[in-house]
Amino acid sequence: MIRYLYADELAREPALQRAMFRDRADQFHSRLGWDVTVDANGEERDGYDAENPLYVLWQTGDGGHGGSMRFLPTTGPTMVNDHFGHLTGGGRIESPLIWECTRFCLSRGASGQVAAALMLAGGEILRNFGLRHLVGVFDARMVRIYRRIGASPELLGREGEGRGRVSVGLWAFSETARAEVACRAGISPAQSAAWFEQAFGAPAQAVGA
Amino acid sequence: MGFEAAQPILETVLRRLEQSAALEELQDHITDLRDAFRVDHLVYHWVSGTGDQYGCGTYDPAWVERYLAQGYLRIDPVVLGCFQRFHPVDWKQLDWSSRAARAFQKEAIDYGVGNQGYSIPIRGPNGQFALFTVSHNCDDAAWAAFCAGSRRDLILVAHFFNQKALEFEPGRLPEQGQALSPREVDAMTLLAVGHSRAQAADALAISEHTLRVYIESARFKLGALNTTHAVARALSRGLIVV
């Protein structure tokens, strides 16, 4: 299922938290060879994890970590503004209606459905919080994965080569993309909405909704 | 219910907010903003990293006094549900299930706060936390319609208001206005000389989709709710030259 957890909430589920940070070490350190910090427990963290970000996780049937990503508003410290301003028009991208999405991670052996489920969750965040855009930092192989699940970002810029290539891209919400991604994830839009409500509660409803 | 917050009025109020020179003036501005959004109440509450508090708003002073005297900060589901968060919240989404929360809600309604609310948590610099809240008395369908139509304006206004309040923080060093990036300057300049979005995107050799993110970001940095006002402000501040 899709979980939405701020860092302080995830900390109350230590096994899931550990699994996420270990899978991130596996992906970004072991497989991609990025210059990231892995601690003695084999967990990968950076400064933005200390900003109480919102995580979206795919939790597997046995309670494990299937994949995840991390959200922060661009009005505060963000990776895209602190490190990739040269790829985004030469300066900060900043608005409470634009959030950044980073550390898109898939556990080893996760199916394409997990990536699609995470993108579906990104759409829920866009739609339900009134956002206009998500700005993401991602690695080279994600370009192919995003395309396969029907959620290709607009590329703002990229640098580096091969496994080390880092891209900055942009998503906006569209009903068409939502339907396609839901289909690839094998998750009905109604189920996705229900998981979102489970995390954040149900707002006042319009008549007939 | 005539909820459609008129943007021209909002922009006028925002301009006055931007020009205000004293903390005391924020109370007038929040009243004007409340009227512009055509809701019962608007409240702003700020807690600094060191625990200093400041607030202004349109609630009945008797309710504010009661709230402070009873220490309701500790049980208020809005505060508990928004602290350390950054997503906007419809009060219906919060946990009102405890007996204390239900009694608190009943009392708030008795003091005229309203049965509906929408709160926007704001994370400022150095651990500053602020809450910008709109509340009203109406049925769920009307409230859902209001939130759907006004939430983006509310989110932007909340952040503009917080930026202004931060300017008055004691001991604060004057901060440079948020600079437009070269790309944002390009985008605003092309719009200022009358290009459509499609033409501007074309001239910059980027997609219209990508252009929109630069416009959105520039709009926020310029303290404007729509593109027309953002262009006007960029011109009047000399950030773009045409």
Interface residues (C-beta under 8 A of the other chain):
Chain A: Y6 D8 N52 L54 L72 P73 T74 T75 G76 G85 T88 G89 G90 G91 R92 I93 E94 S95 P96 L97 I98 I125 F129 G130 R132 H133 V135 E154 L156 L170 A172 F200 G201 A202 P203 A204 Q205 A206 V207 A209
Chain B: Q84 R85 F86 H87 P88 V89 D90 K92 Q93 L94 D95 Q116 I122 R123 D140 A141 W143 A144 A145 C147 A148 R151 R152 I155 L156 A158 H159 Q178 A179 L180 S181 P182 R183 E184 S207 H209 T210 R212 V213 Y214 E216 S217 R219 F220 K221
